[in-house]
């Protein structure tokens, strides 16, 4: 059985914790897209772990973790993460596999990413600067370097020279930046070649064989639906398919083998970086959510923009992902707010939109139609039974279920693994 976990907002929904929770009942946890720009946070025994490339299930000593071909792999970030885990007594040996056809993020990708966003001026996307978009661009321009190429020294050098011939022309003629030496990059990355070789395998074949043997696979997405390159708030998106369908192309598995799709949504909405955000709160309520929710990027440290729950967005996410169920995270953050709002429609130029509009002009300038609900003041962080939640908290959950037409099966009331209510 394959279960896919996907974000239904702009990322940062708390997928790391939910994947960690679900991983206990799985055999294999597989990341299917994104790169070192992901920041999945798991709190275990009061210790915080932040995963950028390694799947969040690695904290279970008996689980196999896989980085699929849809992920772009920065060897520097990867081994910093692995070394950090091993310092904390968590070994990845014989438990972490990397797809041989995944693409590599190399130093010039990160440099170019930062330069390009700077040169966009008013059109800057606010990228993490970690070379994700530029790596995917090389992949689709067919000048990318895959893990299997990286391991073959002569192939790596040949492909490196081809890629840098174009990059150095841009650095020299357009950006007026220093050119890069393929020999230097070759030498700088040599240290990673031997280490990564032990982890590489044909992930597509491995996963399909394990599925045939009856193993349970948890497919882990990064970012969220509205950062998806096709269905997100373009152009303020990431460079990969974050939606559930990305699990098929990012792992090499058939859609017929996916049996369960779980969406994750915060009880409010956040966004990092640039781009329109209809329910954003630029006031004391937004400041309250940021402070109470610890809303700072796990990867960048940037403060997240905060706003009310947007049911228009999440209803679209439920449709495009084909959600079977939803997990609501950070319900505890809403404690103490007297009146809580849910966005149920947009209005622009005399028209009401109950569905997410791809038209950026509408999305950027729309007015919001809100439903207002009474809040609660009780501390809910120690509650483990749905029936013991305050009446108004249950009403809030059930109203969102009604609007989305998706069951909320789990509710998270804190950052620790055990702070979860299963309905």
ZAMI-609820 format. One record per residue (C-alpha): x, y, z; residue number from 1; residue in one letter. Coordinates in Angstrom, 2 decimals. Each point is the difference from the previous one (the first is absolute). Layout:
! ZAMI-609820
+---------+---------+---------+-----+------+
!       u !       v !       w ! pos ! code !
+---------+---------+---------+-----+------+
!       X !       Y !       Z ! NUM !    A !
...
+---------+---------+---------+-----+------+
//
This chain:
! ZAMI-609820
+---------+---------+---------+-----+------+
!       u !       v !       w ! pos ! code !
+---------+---------+---------+-----+------+
!    0.00 !    0.00 !    0.00 !   1 !    X !
!    1.23 !    3.50 !   -0.86 !   2 !    X !
!   -1.13 !    2.98 !    2.07 !   3 !    X !
!    0.80 !    3.52 !   -1.22 !   4 !    X !
!    0.27 !    2.96 !    2.38 !   5 !    X !
!   -0.32 !    3.40 !   -1.63 !   6 !    X !
!   -0.19 !    3.62 !    1.16 !   7 !    X !
!   -3.21 !    1.83 !   -0.85 !   8 !    X !
!    1.18 !    3.60 !    0.49 !   9 !    X !
!    3.34 !    1.75 !   -0.68 !  10 !    X !
!    2.11 !   -2.56 !    1.81 !  11 !    X !
!    0.93 !    0.11 !    3.71 !  12 !    X !
!   -3.24 !   -1.78 !    0.88 !  13 !    X !
!    1.69 !   -2.37 !    2.44 !  14 !    X !
!    0.53 !   -2.90 !   -2.41 !  15 !    X !
!    3.21 !   -1.03 !    1.75 !  16 !    X !
!   -1.78 !   -0.78 !    3.23 !  17 !    X !
!   -2.84 !   -1.84 !   -1.74 !  18 !    X !
!    2.39 !   -2.06 !   -2.11 !  19 !    X !
!    1.98 !   -0.85 !    3.13 !  20 !    X !
!   -3.25 !   -1.05 !    1.72 !  21 !    X !
!   -1.20 !   -2.14 !   -2.92 !  22 !    X !
!    3.45 !   -1.48 !   -0.64 !  23 !    X !
!   -0.35 !   -2.21 !    3.07 !  24 !    X !
!   -2.43 !   -2.20 !   -1.94 !  25 !    X !
!    1.93 !    0.01 !   -3.28 !  26 !    X !
!    2.93 !   -1.96 !   -1.43 !  27 !    X !
!    1.50 !    2.61 !   -2.33 !  28 !    X !
!   -0.17 !    3.82 !   -0.05 !  29 !    X !
!    0.78 !    1.55 !   -3.40 !  30 !    X !
!    0.51 !    3.68 !   -0.89 !  31 !    X !
!   -1.27 !    0.68 !   -3.52 !  32 !    X !
!    0.80 !    3.65 !   -0.88 !  33 !    X !
!    1.68 !    3.23 !    1.10 !  34 !    X !
!    3.49 !    0.36 !    1.35 !  35 !    X !
!    1.97 !    1.62 !    2.80 !  36 !    X !
!   -2.55 !    2.83 !    0.11 !  37 !    X !
!   -2.40 !   -2.25 !    1.94 !  38 !    X !
!   -0.09 !    0.36 !    3.77 !  39 !    X !
!   -1.91 !   -2.80 !    1.73 !  40 !    X !
!    0.09 !    0.33 !    3.79 !  41 !    X !
!   -0.44 !   -2.91 !    2.39 !  42 !    X !
!    0.13 !    0.33 !    3.81 !  43 !    X !
!    0.97 !   -3.19 !    1.83 !  44 !    X !
!    0.64 !   -0.12 !    3.74 !  45 !    X !
!    0.26 !    3.82 !    0.09 !  46 !    X !
!    2.68 !   -0.01 !   -2.70 !  47 !    X !
!   -0.71 !    1.71 !   -3.30 !  48 !    X !
!    1.15 !   -1.56 !   -3.29 !  49 !    X !
!   -0.27 !    1.91 !   -3.28 !  50 !    X !
!    0.15 !   -2.06 !   -3.19 !  51 !    X !
!    0.83 !    1.57 !   -3.36 !  52 !    X !
!    0.75 !   -3.06 !   -2.16 !  53 !    X !
!   -0.13 !   -3.05 !    2.26 !  54 !    X !
!   -3.56 !   -1.38 !    0.34 !  55 !    X !
!   -1.63 !    0.80 !    3.35 !  56 !    X !
!   -0.43 !   -3.70 !    0.87 !  57 !    X !
!    3.75 !   -0.44 !    0.60 !  58 !    X !
!   -0.50 !    0.40 !    3.78 !  59 !    X !
!   -1.49 !   -3.51 !    0.12 !  60 !    X !
!    3.01 !   -2.38 !    0.10 !  61 !    X !
!   -1.79 !   -2.79 !   -1.89 !  62 !    X !
!   -1.25 !    2.06 !   -2.96 !  63 !    X !
!    1.47 !    0.26 !   -3.49 !  64 !    X !
!    0.10 !    3.52 !   -1.46 !  65 !    X !
!    0.26 !    0.84 !   -3.68 !  66 !    X !
!    0.81 !    3.16 !   -1.96 !  67 !    X !
!   -1.78 !   -0.34 !   -3.33 !  68 !    X !
!    0.95 !    1.09 !   -3.50 !  69 !    X !
!   -2.34 !    3.02 !    0.27 !  70 !    X !
!    2.20 !    1.51 !    2.72 !  71 !    X !
!    3.02 !    2.18 !   -0.84 !  72 !    X !
!    2.91 !   -0.99 !    2.23 !  73 !    X !
!    2.54 !    2.47 !    1.36 !  74 !    X !
!    2.84 !   -2.19 !    1.34 !  75 !    X !
!    1.21 !    2.73 !    2.37 !  76 !    X !
!   -3.42 !    0.38 !    1.61 !  77 !    X !
!   -0.59 !   -3.76 !    0.00 !  78 !    X !
!    3.17 !   -0.91 !    1.89 !  79 !    X !
!   -0.30 !    2.91 !    2.41 !  80 !    X !
!   -3.39 !   -1.46 !    0.89 !  81 !    X !
!    1.29 !   -3.58 !    0.22 !  82 !    X !
!    2.96 !    1.04 !    2.16 !  83 !    X !
!   -2.34 !    1.90 !    2.31 !  84 !    X !
!   -2.22 !   -3.05 !    0.39 !  85 !    X !
!    2.93 !   -2.29 !    0.72 !  86 !    X !
!    1.28 !    2.40 !    2.69 !  87 !    X !
!   -3.36 !   -0.54 !    1.67 !  88 !    X !
!    0.37 !   -3.77 !   -0.18 !  89 !    X !
!   -2.23 !   -0.50 !   -3.06 !  90 !    X !
!    1.72 !   -2.11 !   -2.63 !  91 !    X !
!   -1.16 !    0.04 !   -3.62 !  92 !    X !
!    2.29 !   -2.83 !   -1.13 !  93 !    X !
!   -1.88 !   -2.60 !   -2.09 !  94 !    X !
!   -3.22 !    1.98 !    0.67 !  95 !    X !
!    0.28 !    2.96 !   -2.38 !  96 !    X !
!   -0.08 !   -0.53 !   -3.77 !  97 !    X !
!    0.28 !    2.56 !   -2.80 !  98 !    X !
!   -1.38 !   -0.40 !   -3.51 !  99 !    X !
!    2.78 !   -0.27 !   -2.56 ! 100 !    X !
!   -2.02 !    2.16 !   -2.42 ! 101 !    X !
!   -0.56 !    2.86 !    2.47 ! 102 !    X !
!    1.66 !    3.26 !   -1.06 ! 103 !    X !
!    2.84 !    1.68 !    1.87 ! 104 !    X !
!    0.03 !    3.56 !    1.32 ! 105 !    X !
!    3.54 !    1.31 !   -0.43 ! 106 !    X !
!    1.71 !    3.27 !    1.09 ! 107 !    X !
!   -0.82 !    1.87 !   -3.21 ! 108 !    X !
!   -3.71 !   -0.71 !    0.44 ! 109 !    X !
!   -0.04 !    1.81 !    3.34 ! 110 !    X !
!    2.04 !    2.93 !   -1.29 ! 111 !    X !
!   -2.22 !    0.39 !   -3.06 ! 112 !    X !
!   -3.18 !   -0.30 !    2.07 ! 113 !    X !
!    1.04 !    2.94 !    2.20 ! 114 !    X !
!    1.17 !    2.13 !   -2.92 ! 115 !    X !
!   -3.12 !   -0.60 !   -2.07 ! 116 !    X !
!   -2.37 !    0.93 !    2.81 ! 117 !    X !
!    1.98 !    3.18 !    0.63 ! 118 !    X !
!   -0.18 !    0.94 !   -3.68 ! 119 !    X !
!   -3.79 !   -0.46 !   -0.08 ! 120 !    X !
!   -0.34 !    3.25 !    1.92 ! 121 !    X !
!   -3.71 !    0.65 !    0.72 ! 122 !    X !
!   -0.75 !   -3.48 !   -1.33 ! 123 !    X !
!    2.22 !   -1.69 !    2.60 ! 124 !    X !
!   -1.46 !   -3.32 !    1.18 ! 125 !    X !
!    1.68 !   -0.06 !    3.40 ! 126 !    X !
!    1.56 !   -3.42 !   -0.58 ! 127 !    X !
!    2.00 !   -1.77 !    2.70 ! 128 !    X !
!    3.11 !    0.39 !   -2.16 ! 129 !    X !
!    0.77 !   -3.71 !    0.32 ! 130 !    X !
!    0.12 !   -0.71 !   -3.72 ! 131 !    X !
!   -3.21 !   -1.97 !   -0.25 ! 132 !    X !
!   -1.59 !    1.82 !   -2.95 ! 133 !    X !
!    3.26 !    0.21 !   -1.92 ! 134 !    X !
!    0.61 !   -3.74 !    0.47 ! 135 !    X !
!   -3.45 !   -0.84 !   -1.33 ! 136 !    X !
!    0.57 !    2.46 !   -2.87 ! 137 !    X !
!    3.16 !   -1.90 !   -1.00 ! 138 !    X !
!   -1.92 !   -3.27 !    0.27 ! 139 !    X !
!   -2.61 !    1.20 !   -2.49 ! 140 !    X !
!    2.62 !    1.71 !   -2.17 ! 141 !    X !
!    1.66 !   -3.45 !   -0.15 ! 142 !    X !
!    3.34 !    1.19 !    1.33 ! 143 !    X !
!   -0.55 !   -1.31 !    3.52 ! 144 !    X !
!    2.30 !   -2.36 !    1.85 ! 145 !    X !
!   -1.60 !   -3.06 !    1.59 ! 146 !    X !
!    1.30 !   -1.94 !    2.97 ! 147 !    X !
!    1.07 !   -2.84 !   -2.31 ! 148 !    X !
!    2.00 !    2.53 !   -2.09 ! 149 !    X !
!    1.57 !    1.47 !    3.12 ! 150 !    X !
!    1.38 !   -3.43 !    0.95 ! 151 !    X !
!    1.76 !   -0.50 !   -3.36 ! 152 !    X !
!    3.01 !    2.32 !    0.14 ! 153 !    X !
!    0.49 !    0.40 !   -3.74 ! 154 !    X !
!   -3.73 !    0.45 !   -0.67 ! 155 !    X !
!   -0.28 !    2.52 !    2.83 ! 156 !    X !
!    2.87 !    2.12 !   -1.31 ! 157 !    X !
!   -1.32 !   -0.08 !   -3.55 ! 158 !    X !
!   -3.50 !    1.06 !    1.06 ! 159 !    X !
!    1.40 !    2.58 !    2.40 ! 160 !    X !
!    1.92 !    1.68 !   -2.81 ! 161 !    X !
!   -3.10 !    0.09 !   -2.22 ! 162 !    X !
!   -2.13 !    1.53 !    2.76 ! 163 !    X !
!    2.63 !    2.57 !    0.98 ! 164 !    X !
!    0.62 !    1.10 !   -3.57 ! 165 !    X !
!   -3.50 !    1.48 !   -0.01 ! 166 !    X !
!    0.06 !    1.15 !    3.64 ! 167 !    X !
!    3.36 !    1.76 !   -0.37 ! 168 !    X !
!   -1.26 !    1.84 !   -3.07 ! 169 !    X !
!   -2.87 !    1.36 !    2.12 ! 170 !    X !
!    2.31 !    0.81 !    2.91 ! 171 !    X !
!    2.46 !    1.86 !   -2.23 ! 172 !    X !
!   -2.15 !    1.70 !   -2.63 ! 173 !    X !
!   -3.27 !    0.67 !    1.76 ! 174 !    X !
!    0.40 !   -0.06 !    3.76 ! 175 !    X !
!    3.62 !    1.32 !    0.07 ! 176 !    X !
!    0.92 !   -2.64 !    2.57 ! 177 !    X !
!    3.09 !   -2.14 !    0.46 ! 178 !    X !
!    0.10 !   -3.14 !   -2.16 ! 179 !    X !
!    0.16 !   -3.45 !    1.58 ! 180 !    X !
!    2.56 !   -2.72 !   -0.59 ! 181 !    X !
!   -1.28 !   -3.52 !   -0.76 ! 182 !    X !
!    3.24 !   -1.42 !    1.42 ! 183 !    X !
!   -0.56 !    1.83 !    3.28 ! 184 !    X !
!   -3.60 !   -1.22 !    0.35 ! 185 !    X !
!    1.15 !   -3.51 !   -0.90 ! 186 !    X !
!    2.57 !    0.06 !    2.82 ! 187 !    X !
!   -2.35 !    1.64 !    2.52 ! 188 !    X !
!   -2.64 !   -2.68 !   -0.52 ! 189 !    X !
!    2.39 !   -2.98 !   -0.08 ! 190 !    X !
!   -0.39 !   -0.50 !    3.76 ! 191 !    X !
!   -3.67 !   -0.86 !   -0.47 ! 192 !    X !
!    0.38 !   -2.52 !   -2.81 ! 193 !    X !
!    1.07 !   -2.95 !    2.13 ! 194 !    X !
!   -2.55 !    0.70 !    2.71 ! 195 !    X !
!   -2.98 !    0.34 !   -2.31 ! 196 !    X !
!    0.93 !   -3.08 !   -2.06 ! 197 !    X !
!   -0.95 !   -2.32 !    2.89 ! 198 !    X !
!   -3.54 !    1.40 !    0.02 ! 199 !    X !
!   -0.84 !   -0.01 !   -3.69 ! 200 !    X !
!   -2.42 !   -2.50 !   -1.49 ! 201 !    X !
!   -2.74 !   -0.42 !   -2.60 ! 202 !    X !
!   -2.75 !    1.44 !    2.20 ! 203 !    X !
!   -2.79 !   -0.57 !   -2.53 ! 204 !    X !
!    0.72 !   -3.73 !   -0.15 ! 205 !    X !
!    0.57 !   -0.27 !    3.75 ! 206 !    X !
!   -3.29 !    1.69 !    0.93 ! 207 !    X !
!   -2.06 !   -1.96 !   -2.51 ! 208 !    X !
!    1.46 !   -3.28 !    1.20 ! 209 !    X !
!   -0.72 !    0.95 !    3.62 ! 210 !    X !
!   -3.58 !    0.97 !   -0.87 ! 211 !    X !
!   -0.48 !   -3.38 !   -1.71 ! 212 !    X !
!    1.29 !   -1.64 !    3.19 ! 213 !    X !
!   -2.75 !    1.75 !    1.99 ! 214 !    X !
!    2.13 !    2.68 !    1.65 ! 215 !    X !
!   -1.57 !    3.28 !    1.10 ! 216 !    X !
!    1.52 !    3.12 !   -1.58 ! 217 !    X !
!   -0.45 !    3.55 !    1.24 ! 218 !    X !
!    0.66 !    2.56 !   -2.78 ! 219 !    X !
!    1.13 !    3.30 !    1.46 ! 220 !    X !
!   -0.60 !    3.24 !   -1.87 ! 221 !    X !
!    1.79 !    3.27 !    0.69 ! 222 !    X !
!   -1.37 !    3.57 !   -0.21 ! 223 !    X !
!   -3.75 !    0.15 !   -0.69 ! 224 !    X !
!   -2.69 !    0.01 !   -2.69 ! 225 !    X !
!    0.18 !    3.75 !   -0.60 ! 226 !    X !
!    3.74 !   -0.17 !   -0.60 ! 227 !    X !
!   -0.54 !   -2.61 !   -2.71 ! 228 !    X !
!    1.56 !    1.08 !   -3.32 ! 229 !    X !
!   -3.28 !   -0.63 !   -1.90 ! 230 !    X !
!   -2.77 !    0.55 !    2.55 ! 231 !    X !
!    1.56 !    2.47 !    2.40 ! 232 !    X !
!   -0.09 !    3.79 !    0.12 ! 233 !    X !
!    2.26 !    0.36 !   -3.02 ! 234 !    X !
!    2.66 !    1.43 !   -0.31 ! 235 !    X !
!    0.45 !   -0.04 !    3.80 ! 236 !    X !
!    0.42 !   -3.76 !    0.08 ! 237 !    X !
!    2.68 !   -2.63 !    0.33 ! 238 !    X !
!    1.40 !   -1.85 !   -3.01 ! 239 !    X !
!   -1.59 !   -3.43 !    0.49 ! 240 !    X !
!   -3.39 !   -1.69 !    0.30 ! 241 !    X !
!   -0.88 !    0.00 !    3.70 ! 242 !    X !
!   -3.46 !   -1.49 !   -0.51 ! 243 !    X !
!   -0.79 !   -3.67 !    0.57 ! 244 !    X !
!    0.50 !   -0.84 !   -3.68 ! 245 !    X !
!    3.66 !    0.96 !    0.40 ! 246 !    X !
!    0.48 !   -3.19 !    2.00 ! 247 !    X !
!   -0.45 !   -2.04 !   -3.17 ! 248 !    X !
!    2.58 !    1.84 !   -2.11 ! 249 !    X !
!    2.28 !    0.67 !    2.98 ! 250 !    X !
!    0.24 !   -3.65 !    1.08 ! 251 !    X !
!   -0.84 !   -1.96 !   -3.14 ! 252 !    X !
!   -3.18 !   -1.60 !    1.29 ! 253 !    X !
!   -3.34 !   -0.40 !   -1.73 ! 254 !    X !
!   -3.05 !    2.03 !    1.15 ! 255 !    X !
!   -1.76 !   -3.37 !    0.33 ! 256 !    X !
!    2.30 !   -0.82 !    2.92 ! 257 !    X !
!   -1.02 !    3.03 !    2.10 ! 258 !    X !
!   -2.77 !   -0.95 !    2.40 ! 259 !    X !
!   -0.21 !    2.97 !    2.41 ! 260 !    X !
!    0.67 !    3.74 !   -0.33 ! 261 !    X !
!    0.23 !    2.09 !    3.16 ! 262 !    X !
!    0.04 !    3.78 !   -0.07 ! 263 !    X !
!    1.52 !    2.14 !    2.76 ! 264 !    X !
!   -1.31 !    3.48 !    0.79 ! 265 !    X !
!    0.66 !    2.46 !    2.79 ! 266 !    X !
!   -2.99 !    1.31 !    1.91 ! 267 !    X !
!    0.96 !    3.37 !   -1.46 ! 268 !    X !
!    2.11 !    0.90 !   -3.05 ! 269 !    X !
!    3.65 !    1.01 !   -0.38 ! 270 !    X !
!    2.29 !    0.88 !   -2.84 ! 271 !    X !
!    3.75 !    0.66 !   -0.28 ! 272 !    X !
!    1.44 !    2.37 !   -2.58 ! 273 !    X !
!   -1.68 !    1.95 !   -2.75 ! 274 !    X !
!   -3.37 !   -0.43 !   -1.69 ! 275 !    X !
!   -3.68 !    0.78 !    0.57 ! 276 !    X !
!   -1.64 !   -1.10 !    3.25 ! 277 !    X !
!   -3.70 !    0.99 !    0.17 ! 278 !    X !
!   -0.63 !   -0.75 !    3.71 ! 279 !    X !
!    3.30 !    1.46 !    1.27 ! 280 !    X !
!   -0.28 !    1.89 !    3.30 ! 281 !    X !
!    2.33 !    3.00 !    0.16 ! 282 !    X !
!   -1.15 !    0.88 !    3.50 ! 283 !    X !
!    0.13 !   -1.12 !    3.62 ! 284 !    X !
!   -1.94 !   -3.20 !   -0.82 ! 285 !    X !
!    2.67 !   -0.97 !   -2.55 ! 286 !    X !
!    2.71 !    0.79 !    2.55 ! 287 !    X !
!   -1.81 !   -2.18 !    2.55 ! 288 !    X !
!   -0.12 !   -2.97 !   -2.39 ! 289 !    X !
!    3.68 !    0.42 !   -0.89 ! 290 !    X !
!    1.11 !    0.13 !    3.62 ! 291 !    X !
!   -2.33 !   -2.71 !    1.32 ! 292 !    X !
!    0.75 !   -2.31 !   -2.92 ! 293 !    X !
!    3.77 !    0.62 !   -0.13 ! 294 !    X !
!   -0.44 !    0.91 !   -3.64 ! 295 !    X !
!    3.56 !    0.29 !   -1.25 ! 296 !    X !
!    1.32 !   -2.03 !   -2.94 ! 297 !    X !
!    1.76 !   -3.24 !    0.97 ! 298 !    X !
!    2.33 !    0.39 !   -2.99 ! 299 !    X !
!    0.46 !    3.77 !   -0.28 ! 300 !    X !
!   -0.97 !    1.31 !    3.43 ! 301 !    X !
!   -2.15 !    2.63 !   -1.74 ! 302 !    X !
!   -3.17 !    1.08 !    1.83 ! 303 !    X !
!   -3.07 !   -1.50 !   -1.61 ! 304 !    X !
!   -2.93 !    2.10 !   -1.11 ! 305 !    X !
!   -3.14 !   -1.05 !    1.89 ! 306 !    X !
!   -3.71 !    0.15 !   -0.77 ! 307 !    X !
!   -3.38 !   -1.63 !    0.52 ! 308 !    X !
!   -0.84 !   -3.47 !   -1.32 ! 309 !    X !
!   -0.77 !    0.22 !   -3.71 ! 310 !    X !
!   -2.62 !   -2.61 !   -0.88 ! 311 !    X !
!   -0.01 !    1.08 !   -3.66 ! 312 !    X !
!    3.62 !   -1.06 !   -0.35 ! 313 !    X !
!   -0.31 !   -3.16 !    2.06 ! 314 !    X !
!   -3.12 !   -1.14 !   -1.86 ! 315 !    X !
!    1.95 !    0.27 !   -3.26 ! 316 !    X !
!    2.87 !   -1.94 !    1.59 ! 317 !    X !
!   -2.45 !   -2.73 !    1.04 ! 318 !    X !
!   -1.13 !   -0.28 !   -3.63 ! 319 !    X !
!    3.34 !    0.10 !   -1.81 ! 320 !    X !
!    1.55 !   -2.48 !    2.42 ! 321 !    X !
!   -3.05 !   -2.26 !    0.34 ! 322 !    X !
!    0.22 !    0.08 !    3.78 ! 323 !    X !
!   -1.42 !   -2.93 !    1.94 ! 324 !    X !
!    0.43 !    1.81 !    3.29 ! 325 !    X !
!    1.51 !    3.09 !    1.58 ! 326 !    X !
!    2.20 !    0.61 !    3.03 ! 327 !    X !
!   -0.35 !    3.36 !    1.74 ! 328 !    X !
!    3.11 !    1.24 !    1.79 ! 329 !    X !
!    0.66 !    2.75 !    2.53 ! 330 !    X !
!   -3.56 !    0.22 !    1.26 ! 331 !    X !
!    1.48 !    0.98 !    3.37 ! 332 !    X !
!    1.36 !    3.23 !   -1.51 ! 333 !    X !
!   -3.56 !    1.36 !   -0.37 ! 334 !    X !
!   -0.61 !   -0.25 !    3.75 ! 335 !    X !
!   -0.80 !    3.42 !    1.47 ! 336 !    X !
!   -1.35 !    1.61 !   -3.19 ! 337 !    X !
!   -3.51 !    1.30 !    0.67 ! 338 !    X !
!   -1.28 !   -0.10 !   -3.59 ! 339 !    X !
!    1.47 !   -2.32 !   -2.66 ! 340 !    X !
!   -0.62 !    0.50 !   -3.72 ! 341 !    X !
!   -0.17 !   -2.40 !   -2.94 ! 342 !    X !
!    0.29 !    1.29 !   -3.58 ! 343 !    X !
!   -2.82 !   -1.60 !   -2.02 ! 344 !    X !
!    0.07 !    2.04 !   -3.23 ! 345 !    X !
!    1.76 !    2.84 !   -1.86 ! 346 !    X !
!   -1.63 !    3.01 !   -1.63 ! 347 !    X !
!    1.49 !    1.95 !   -2.89 ! 348 !    X !
!   -1.51 !    2.38 !   -2.53 ! 349 !    X !
!   -3.55 !   -0.89 !    0.99 ! 350 !    X !
!    0.51 !   -3.75 !   -0.21 ! 351 !    X !
!    0.16 !   -2.52 !    2.83 ! 352 !    X !
!    2.55 !   -2.82 !   -0.23 ! 353 !    X !
!   -0.55 !   -3.14 !    2.07 ! 354 !    X !
!    2.78 !   -1.79 !   -1.88 ! 355 !    X !
!    3.69 !    0.90 !   -0.15 ! 356 !    X !
!    0.62 !    2.34 !   -2.98 ! 357 !    X !
!    3.16 !   -0.47 !   -2.09 ! 358 !    X !
!   -0.30 !    3.66 !   -1.04 ! 359 !    X !
!    2.70 !    1.74 !    2.05 ! 360 !    X !
!   -1.79 !    3.35 !   -0.26 ! 361 !    X !
!   -3.08 !   -1.45 !    1.70 ! 362 !    X !
!    2.00 !   -1.83 !    2.65 ! 363 !    X !
!    2.12 !    3.05 !    0.78 ! 364 !    X !
!   -2.77 !    2.61 !    0.25 ! 365 !    X !
!   -3.07 !   -1.93 !    1.17 ! 366 !    X !
!   -2.05 !    0.77 !    3.10 ! 367 !    X !
!   -0.64 !   -2.87 !    2.39 ! 368 !    X !
!   -3.35 !   -1.40 !    1.05 ! 369 !    X !
!    0.44 !   -1.28 !    3.55 ! 370 !    X !
!   -2.00 !   -2.12 !    2.38 ! 371 !    X !
!    0.63 !    0.90 !    3.62 ! 372 !    X !
!   -0.06 !   -2.51 !    2.84 ! 373 !    X !
!    0.40 !    0.24 !    3.77 ! 374 !    X !
!    3.41 !   -1.01 !    1.32 ! 375 !    X !
!    1.02 !   -1.73 !    3.23 ! 376 !    X !
!    2.32 !    0.84 !    2.89 ! 377 !    X !
!    0.77 !   -3.44 !    1.47 ! 378 !    X !
!    3.50 !   -1.49 !   -0.37 ! 379 !    X !
!   -0.41 !   -3.02 !   -2.31 ! 380 !    X !
!    3.63 !   -1.12 !   -0.28 ! 381 !    X !
!   -0.47 !   -2.94 !    2.41 ! 382 !    X !
!   -3.28 !   -1.24 !   -1.50 ! 383 !    X !
!    0.13 !   -3.37 !   -1.79 ! 384 !    X !
!   -3.71 !   -0.69 !   -0.52 ! 385 !    X !
!   -2.10 !    1.89 !   -2.54 ! 386 !    X !
!   -3.04 !    0.08 !    2.29 ! 387 !    X !
!    2.01 !    1.89 !    2.63 ! 388 !    X !
!    0.84 !    2.89 !   -2.31 ! 389 !    X !
!   -1.92 !    3.22 !    0.76 ! 390 !    X !
!   -3.37 !    0.14 !   -1.76 ! 391 !    X !
!    1.08 !    2.97 !   -2.13 ! 392 !    X !
!    3.18 !   -1.78 !   -1.10 ! 393 !    X !
!   -2.10 !   -2.95 !   -1.19 ! 394 !    X !
!   -2.42 !    2.32 !   -1.75 ! 395 !    X !
!    2.91 !    1.62 !   -1.83 ! 396 !    X !
!    1.37 !   -3.37 !   -1.17 ! 397 !    X !
!   -3.40 !   -1.28 !   -1.04 ! 398 !    X !
!   -0.85 !    3.18 !   -1.91 ! 399 !    X !
!    3.23 !   -0.30 !   -1.99 ! 400 !    X !
!   -0.81 !   -3.67 !   -0.71 ! 401 !    X !
!   -3.41 !    1.07 !   -1.27 ! 402 !    X !
!    1.41 !    2.69 !   -2.30 ! 403 !    X !
!    2.76 !   -2.24 !   -1.40 ! 404 !    X !
!   -2.05 !   -3.21 !   -0.10 ! 405 !    X !
!    3.04 !   -1.84 !    1.38 ! 406 !    X !
!    0.21 !   -1.75 !    3.38 ! 407 !    X !
!    2.55 !    1.35 !    2.48 ! 408 !    X !
!    1.25 !   -3.26 !    1.53 ! 409 !    X !
!    2.85 !    1.36 !    2.12 ! 410 !    X !
!    0.55 !    3.24 !    1.90 ! 411 !    X !
!    3.40 !    1.12 !    1.26 ! 412 !    X !
!    0.05 !    2.07 !    3.21 ! 413 !    X !
!    3.75 !    0.47 !    0.44 ! 414 !    X !
!    3.37 !   -0.68 !   -1.56 ! 415 !    X !
!    0.85 !   -3.30 !    1.72 ! 416 !    X !
!   -0.75 !   -3.41 !   -1.53 ! 417 !    X !
!   -2.53 !   -0.87 !    2.72 ! 418 !    X !
!   -1.95 !    3.27 !   -0.25 ! 419 !    X !
!   -2.53 !   -1.29 !   -2.49 ! 420 !    X !
!   -3.67 !   -0.90 !    0.09 ! 421 !    X !
!   -1.17 !   -2.87 !   -2.20 ! 422 !    X !
!   -3.73 !    0.02 !   -0.72 ! 423 !    X !
+---------+---------+---------+-----+------+
//
